[in-house]
Amino acid sequence: MSAPAPSPLAIVDAEPLPRQDEVLTDAALAFVAELHRRFTPRRDELLARRGERRAEIARTSTLDFLPETEAVRVDDTWKVAPAPAALDDRRVEITGPTDRKMTVNALNSGAKVWLADFEDASAPTWENVVTGQLNLIDAYTRNIDFTDPRSGKSYALRPAEELATVVTRPRGWHLDERHLQLDGSPVPGALVDFGLYFFHNAQRLIDLGKGPYFYLPKTESYLEARLWNDIFVFAQDYVGIPQGTVRATVLIETITAAYEMEEILYELRDHASGLNAGRWDYLFSIVKNFRDGGSKFVLPDRNLVTMTAPFMRAYTELLVRTCHKRGAHAIGGMAAFIPSRRDAEVNKVAFEKVKADKDREAGDGFDGSWVAHPDLVPIALASFDAVLGDKPNQKDRLREDVTVAAGDLIAIDTLDAKPSYDGLRNAVAVGIRYIEAWLRGMGAVAIFNLMEDAATAEISRSQIWQWINADVVFENGEHATADLARKVAAEELTSIRAEIGDEAFESGKWQQAHDLLLQVSLDQDYADFLTLPAYEQLR
């Protein structure tokens, strides 16, 4: 008797979408199902390992470079694979979700790379997951255009040679896709996003002179990088393309990964194209991992923790040195400012800050950096052009002058800044406004002239949680307490209602966002990710 055929993936509790059959083909779903069978058990083990690591940090309040991987770090002979032509010059990268308008505008932006985001800049509604894939397919087949229903303005793709190279970011390992299940088990969102994109576009991208390129988010260890590498090897064999065609840039946005940068590149060395230094998720990870560590790990207001803070400088300098030692690109952080159409003075001040930030990154040896808005592309471009000239990157700058000790990366108490009452108000205001939009299916949200994503909400709620649990006393004499957070949140809700009017308030998800922010900020049992309880409410 022959073995039964493998169970197909089931689409669960999802309204049919226009053209979804072009994405959710039998062949594509069979590929995703095979990824799920082979790799989800290891994903589950690695998520459990994260919990064990967290418990160890809670016990010791410290981190160090791993003794068991010292041989990888001291071996100067290995390098990552040379960058493909389409990823050799990455001096400016624009980020954003994969909705139709953003797809056209990002590709046309003048940036060298577009981070097409299924992760923090995208709320994972079924519609966003499926139509995002469709928009990328349409872009590669040049079947995409967009007309803004409000302005009537039409957008179409520029010639192929003027378009940004796409680097797609799937969801992090912790998130499941509840609408795709195998035998009642949801498929990890990362495998859905990677699998559908890779299956439909790998050969198409090769034919266009590029390839399937990825950003890997929220990696916490070299073993998680090894899992991704094994997925890439399997996937390339499955569709019959050469090994090494896939390229991955890893976001070093967790404190544990900062101690394993070389090991992460080593595990991915045939597929690695670089590392990226972020800010909000990195700070969120520090709070999450060292939340039992006492006052020396208490962060001040998020906007006071710049990339020039000593422990952040140690992190970015180590990243550049590590990347260039191994032949990989070092990509800098986000310029999140959203230009105002009404206030030229606000723009002038912000543009000067963006320029100073990008000048610093280019001067430090980064090979490129991120922006959130097309208007910032020329500013960042000028900063890197001034340093790079006609060179595609500066990987020849080895930064051997940089020495970073293990303690430097967690020397939070080197900061003079302290948490403030205004910082609490801002964390509550931004947290409520972002979560409300996320619950409506928007992952990239302009708030107070900054483009915010899920990492923003994570650092906001983490700071509220940390300040309350550390019994911080603000400059006005008030103690950070749960009651104070509730009072500030109630005032913010009243303020939002007055600002937008009763009708808009009632039609939004403001009370739900308020309640969820307080839940994840005040619960003694700290949620690993805000998006886990939020996803339960996302419809």
N, C-alpha and C positions, 0 to 999 in steps of 0.2 A: 504494500500500500504506500503510495507516495505521500510525502509530507504536505500538510495543508499550506496553501499560499499565505504569505505574510499578510497580517491585517492591514488594510488601508487606513490612512488617517481619516478621522471623522471631523467634519466641520460642525461645531457645537454652538448652539444658541447664538447664531449670527444671521442677520438678515442678508439675503443675497444682494450683491453690489453690481452695478453696471460693469461689464467686461471682466468680472472676476475670473471667469473661466480661462482668460488669457494668462493669468498668473497661476491659478490653482489647477494646473493641468495634472492629469494622472501621473505623468512622468516626473514632474516637479515634486508632487506630493510623495511619490515613492522614494525619491532621493531624500527628502526631509525625514521621512519615516526611517530610512536606513541610518541617517545621522543620529536620530533619536535612539534607536536600538543600540547602536555601537557606543555612543559617547555620553548619553545622559547618566548612566550609572557612575561614570568617573566624575561628571559634573557634580553629582550628589555627594560623592565622597569629598570632593574639594570644598564644597560649601560647608560640610561638617568640619573639615580641617580649619576653615576660617574661624569657626566658633572655638575650637581648641586653642588656636593662636591667640585669640582675643582674651581667653581665660588666662593664658600664660602672661600676657602683657598686664592684665589686671593684678596678677600676683607679684610681678617684678617691677612694674612701672619703668621698663626700659626696653630697648631694642638694640640689636647689634648686627653686624654683617655675619653671614652664616658660616660657621667653621666647616661644615660638611661640603661647602662648594668653593672653598678657598682655591683649589686647584684650577678652577675655571677662571677666577679673577687674576691669578698670578701668571697664567699662560698667555704670553704676549703674541702667540703665533696665529690665533684664529681671528677672522674678520667675518662680518656679515657679507652676504652676496652683493655684488655691485648693483647700484640703483639702475633700474630701467630708464631709458631716455625720458619717458613721460613723468618720472618722479625725481629727476636729477635736480631740477630747479623748483624749489618749493618756497620761494622767498615770501610770498603772501598767500595765505589760505583763508577762504571765507567759509563760515559754518552756517548751517541752518537746516530746517526740516525739509522733507521731500514733497511738500505740496506743489501744485502745478506752477504757481507764480514764482515761488522761490527757486524751483528747478530751473526755469528759464533765466531768471535774474542772476542767480549764482553762477551758472555756466557762462553768462555774458559779462560778468562783473569786472573782468580784467585781472582777477586773482589767478594764480598759477594752479591752485587746487581748490575744489569745493568738497568740504566734509559734508556729505549727504547723510543726514542724521535720522536714524530710527531710534536713537537713544534719548538723551536728556532734553533735546530740543523738540521731541515729538511725544505727545501723549499717545500711548499705544491702544487707541481705539481700533476696532477691526477695520474700519474705513481707512484710517491713516496707514495701517500696516499694509493693506492690499493696494490701495491707490498709490501709495508711495512707490511700491515696486512697479506699478504700471507706468507711473510718470518717468521713471528711469529707463524703462524699456522704450517708451515713446521718445525720450531724448536721444537715445542711441540710434534709433531708426529715423530720427528727424521728423517725427510725427507729432510734435508738441508745439503748441502755441498757447497764448493766454490773453484774454480780454478782460480787463478789470470792469466788473459790472457797475461800479460806482462812477469811475472816471471815463469809461469807454475806451481807455488807452489799450492798445494791443501790443503784445510782446512776442517776438519770434527769435529763434536762435541765430546767432552770428555764424560766419563760416567756421568750419570744423577746427581750423588751425588757431582760431581766436578763443576757443572754449577752454574753460578750466578742466583739468583732469579730476575725475571723480574718485574720492576715497570714501567708501561707505562705512558708517558706524552702526553695527548691530547693537541690540540691547545687551545689558550686562548679564552675567551668569545667574544672578539671583532671581530674575523675572521669568515667569512662565507665560506662555500664550494659551489662555484658557479656551480659545475658540478652535484650536487644533489639538486633537487628542488621539492617542493610540491606545486602544484597550482601556479607555477611561483615564489614562495618564496624560496630563498636558505636556506638550513639547516645550522645552526651553525657548524663550523668545529669541535668544541669540542664534539658535540653530534654525529657527524659522526665517529670521531676517537674512542671515548668511546664506542659508540653503536656497531660498527662492531667488535671491539676487545672483548668486554664483551660477545656479543651474541655467537660468535664462540668459545671462549676459557674459559668461566667461569667454566663450568662443567669439561672440559678437565684439567684445572689447579687444581681443587679440587681432581681429580683422581690421579694427580701427587704429591699430598701432599702439594700443595701450594694454590694459590687463585688469583682472579683478583685484582691486586694491582695497584694503580695510584698515580702519582704526579699531583697536581693541580696547574697550572701556573697563574701568574699575577692576583691573587685574590686581590681585593681591599677592601672587607668588609666582616663582619660576615654574612650578608644577602646573599652574593654570596656563602659562604660556606653552608648556609642553603639550597640553591637551589641544590647544588651538593648532599647534604645528601638526599633530597627528590628524586632526580634522582636515587641514589643508592637503596633506599627503594623500589621504583617502579620497578627497573630493576631486583632486586633479586626475588621479587614476580613473575615477568613476566616469568622468566625462571625456577622458582621453586627451588631456592637454599636458604639455611638458611640466615636470616637477620644477618648482621655482617660479612659475608664472604668477602665482599669488604673492602679493606683498602686503605686509602688515606693519603698521605703526602702532606702538603700544603707548597708551596714555599712562604716565606715571602719576596717578592721581590718588594713590593710597600710600600711607606712610610705610606700610610693610614692603610695598614694591620698591620704594626708594632705596631700601637696603639690598635689593636684588636686581638692580638694573642690568648689570653685566650678565647675570645668569639668565635673565629674561631674553636678552639679545642672543645669548648662546643657544638657548632652546629653539629659537626661531631663526637661527642664523642663515638658513637657506631661503627664508621667506621674509626676513626682517628688513624694513626700510627706515626705521628710526624710532625715537622716543619723543614724547611730548610732555611739556611741563604745564600743568594747569594750576588753578588756585582754589576755587571754592570746594571742589570735591576733595582736594588734598587737605584743606583745613578741616572739612567735615570728617575725614578719616582720622585726623589727629584727635579731634574731640571724641569720636566714637571709640577709638582704641585706648585712649588715656583718660577716659571719663572718671576713673577711680583714682587718678594719680595725684589729686590734691591741687593746691593753689598754683603750683609752678607750671601746671599745664592749662591754666585758664587763659583763653584767648580774649583780647579786647574786641571792640566793634569790628565787624568784618572789613569795613572800608579802611580801617587803620592798619590792617595787616597787608602791607604792600609787598611786592616781590623784592624790595630792598631790605626787608627785615632780615636780620642775620641768619635765622634758621631757614628762611625761604631762599636766601642767597646761597647758602650751603647746598641746598637741594638743586637749584638751577645750575650752579657751577659744576657740581658733580655730574649732572645729567649731560652737560655739554662735553665735559672731559671723557665721560664713559662712551658716549656716542662716537666721538671723533677717534678715540683710541681703537674702536672696532669698525670704523668705516661707515657708520650710520649717520643719518640726518638727525640733528637736534632741532626740534620745533618748539617755539616759545608759546607764551600764553595769549589769552584773549583780550582784545580791546573791545569792550562791550558797549561803548557809548553809541546811542542812537541820536543822530543829529536832529536838532529842532528846526522845524520850518518857520518858526515864529520868533526865535530869540537868537540873534546873531552873536550876542555877547557870550551866551552859554556855550555856543559852538566854538567860539574863539578860544575860550579857556580850556574846553575839553580837548580840542584838536591839539593844543600845545602839550597837554598831558599825554595824549596818545603818542605824539611825536617823541617826547622824552622817553616814554616806555619802550618804543620800538628802536630808538637810537641806542638805548641801553642794551637791549637784547642783541642787536646786530653787533655792537661793540664787544659784547661778552662772548661772541662766537656762535650764536644760534644761526641756523641756516634758513630760518623762516619763522613766521609767526601767524597768529590768527586775528581775524577781525570779524565782527558780527554784522556789518552794514557795508554796502558797496561804496558809500562815500568815504569810508576809511581806507579803502584799498590803495588810493594814490599816496596817502600819508605813510602807510607802512612800506609801500613800494619804494618811496624816496629814501627812507631810513636804510633799507637793505641795499638799494642800488648804490648808495654812498659808500658802503663798505665792500660790497661784492663786485661792483663794476660789471664786467662782462662774465665773471665767473659764475657758474650755476650754484655754488655753495662754498662754504669755507671749512670743509672737513679736514683740510690740511692744517688748520689751527688746532693743535693737539691739547692745548691748555694744560701742559705738564706743570705749570705753576700752581695748579689747584690741588690742595690737600684738604680733605674733609674727613674728620673723625666721626665715629658713630654718634657721639653725644651732640655734635653740632646740629644734626638734623632734627633733634627734639629739644633744642635749647629755647623753648618758648619763653622762658623767664628772662631772656635777654631783651625783650620788648619793654619800653618805658610806658607805652599806652595801656590804659585800663578800660574795662567795660564802663559804658555810660548809660544814663537813663534814656538819652536820645537813641543810643544804639539798640536798646530794648524796643523802643517804639518803632524804629525802622525795621527791625527783624520781624515784629508782629505785622506791620503794614505790608511789607513786601511778601511775607509768607502767606497771608490771607489772599492778597491780590493774585499771587502766582497760582496758588492751589485752586482758586476759583476758576481761573482760566483753564488749568490742566483738567479739571473735572468736566469742562465743556469741550475737551478735545484739543486744546492748544498747548503746545509744549514750549514754544519760544514766544515770550511775552515782553513787550516794552513797558517797563515800570520806572517812573521817575527818570526818564532819559537813558535807561540802561536796558540792554537786551538780557533778560533773565531766563534761565532754564531750570531744570529740576535740581541741579547742584545748588542753586541759589536757595531754594526752599530747604534743602538739606542742611546747609550751614546756618540758615536763619533759625530753624527749630532746634538744631543742636546747640547753638549758643544760648538760647532761652533755657534749654534743659540744663546745660552746664552751669550757667550763672546761678540758677535756682539751687542746684545740688551742691554748689560750692559756697552758698550763702554769701554771694557777692554783695558789697555795699556800694551803691552808686554815689556819684559826687554830690547829689542832693540829699544824701543821708538815708535814702530809702533802701531797704533790703530787697534783693531779688527773691520773690516768693511766688508761689502758684497764684495766690490771691492778686498780687500785683499784675501778673501776666494776664489773668482773667479781666481785670479792670481795664488794662491797656487795650486788650482785644475787643472788649465791649465798646470802648470809646472809638476804636478804629471802625468798627461796624457801623456805628452811628454816623461817623464822618463820611464813610463811603455812601451811605444812604442819602445823606444831604448833598453829596457831590453829584450823584448820578440820577437821583430822583426815585420815588417809590416804585414806579412801574418797572424801570430797568433793574432795580434791586430785587424785586420779587421774581422777575423772570430769570435772574441769574442763580448762582449756587453759592451765595455769600455766606449764609448761615452754615451750610454744610462745610465750606472751606474753613470758616472760623472754628467750628467744632473739631475738625480733623487736625488743624494746626495745634489746638490746645491738647488734643489727645496725644499726639506724638511729642509734644513739648513738655507735658506734665506727667505722663505715665512714668512710674518708677521703673517699669520694665521697658528699657530703651529699645525702640524698634530699629532693627538693623538698617532698614531703608524706609523712608517715608512712602515711597511708591508702592510698597507691598500692601499696606492698608488702603492707600488711595486707589490702587487698581481694583480692589473689591467694590469700590463705589463708582468706577468709571463705566459709563454706559454709552 
